[in-house]
Amino acid sequence: MSNNDKKTDVILIGAGIMSATLGSLLKELVPEWEITVFEQLDKPGEESSNEWNNAGTGHAALCELNYTPEKQDGSIDITKAIAINEQFQLSRQFWSYLVNQKLIHNPQEFIMPLPHMSLVHGENNVEFLKKRFEALSNSPLFKGMEFSDDPEKLKEWIPLIMEGRKAEEALAATKIDSGTDVNFGALTRTLFDHLQEKNVKVNYKHSVKNMNRTSDGSWEVKVKNLESGTVERHTAKFVFLGAGGGSVHLLQKSGIPEGKGIGGFPVSGLFLVCNNPEVIEKHQAKVYGKAKVGAPPMSVPHLDTRYIDNKRSLLFGPFAGFSPKFLKTGSYLDLFLSIKLHNIINMIGGGLKNLGLTKYLIQQVLLSKEKRIEELREFIPDAKSEDWDIVVAGQRVQVIKETEAGGKGTLQFGTEVVNAADGSIAALLGASPGASTAVDVMLKVLSRCFPERMPEWEPKIKEMIPSYGISLTENPELAQELLNETAQTLGLSSTLQQG
């Protein structure tokens, strides 16, 4: 084993959509900075960012009902839906900037126009969906959404779902034609090609084993080359942990006080994938239903048209599952090795508070294929088992920590940035909406870790992302203009397009 000491300005750990986005932003803001990436797999975008591991909805809250909860007084809270849509617009604007600057090419390889729909059963849910539609229709970001409970109209919208349905069933849907399907695996690969052209050093098959602060406040990162077996030491002033579920262990190794008390709860997923071209041809939309009681938010059932490897696919799921791994390619010891003295109370609290979720996950793990097909038949009444195969999706690790509202052991369903007080290291934890809001999340990393640089960076950020720091909801004309511009640049169409 030989030791090599190498210095760089920035180290990005993990070659997923988050590191790709942060690296791309930094290369525009400070092109002279040296950036080094370490990824333990042999190529980028293979874990949570991969198209087979990620829902690819381009989460903009156009169809996800869990972002618009019903309040006790019966009104609909659209705050989260508006916030997530605004965040997705930042992603679209940045991708458009990269395309316009000829820094990335062929946007149709990673983004395609596709209607987004919500579908509900039962009179109470129909009433809820109608109220949701009315609440969102006032926002410029949800312009063009339609509502219908007319079976004939629904047959036009979703023929496959309406085939073989009982006429008396109470059904309703909303539809917005300006949705998108985003292939985050393809986007990640595209961004890493761009970064390598900008002289970013990307090291595949390199596993980060440890990290320590040096006397001058930099970070020394110990990395093992998985091919040669040699161990290298790299130092940088700033480190970003963008390793999906693997960031939990890396954050613990950093020893920063901000990481104390944080634990992770892994949730795996499965999809049914259609193998019958005739069935695939009958459906052209992303259709989201309502989550079952006790189900985690990322288990909202949806029947999704996807564009993968330049062809149309049809997926249904996700079915939640449990594995102690923190990555799809991780170890069965991941969960147990993440339990430390500082987080054990939160971990136990999280377990006790979420017995219902644990029970739900166990039930999901034990489902037979036929039981999964029965759930599919709520969407496609005539679904045949032989037309569908099971594919294992990615691992998600939900954050468990103490919060003011929830106390110890609170399970967080969302994306979370943890950074050292001095901004020298930041970690991204959590899951959905994740990839869709990568640009917004990475801008937060920059503002937290480089506050003194933000005033000088701001003009360039606004050039790349025109609505940075501006509410599109409160500026409908700007919203319309940017939606049209990004739609045109990304090849989505010249009319109003959404996320």
Secondary structure, DSSP 8 states (H G I E B T S, - for coil): --EEEEE-SEEEES-SHHHHHHHHHHHHH-TTS-EEEEESSSSSS-STTSTTTS------SSS-GGGS-B-TTS-B--HHHHHHHHHHHHHHHHHHHHHHTTSS--GGGTEEE--EEEEEESHHHHHHHHHHHHHHHTSGGGTT-EEE--HHHHHHH-HHHHTT--TT--EEEEEETT-EEE-HHHHHHHHHHHHHHTT-EEEESEEEEEEEE-TTS-EEEEEEETTT--EEEEEESEEEE--GGGHHHHHHHHT-GGGTT-EEEEEEEEEEEE--HHHHHT--SEEE----TT--GGG--EEEEEEETTEEEEEEEEEEE--S-SSTTS-TTHHHHT--TTTHHHHHHHHHHTHHHHHHHHHHHT--HHHHHHHHTTT-TT--GGGEEEEE---EEEEEEEETTTEEEEEE-SEEEEE-TTSSEEEEEE-TTGGGGHHHHHHHHHHHH-TTTHHHHHHHHHHHSTTTTS-STT-HHHHHHHHHHHHHHTTS-SS----
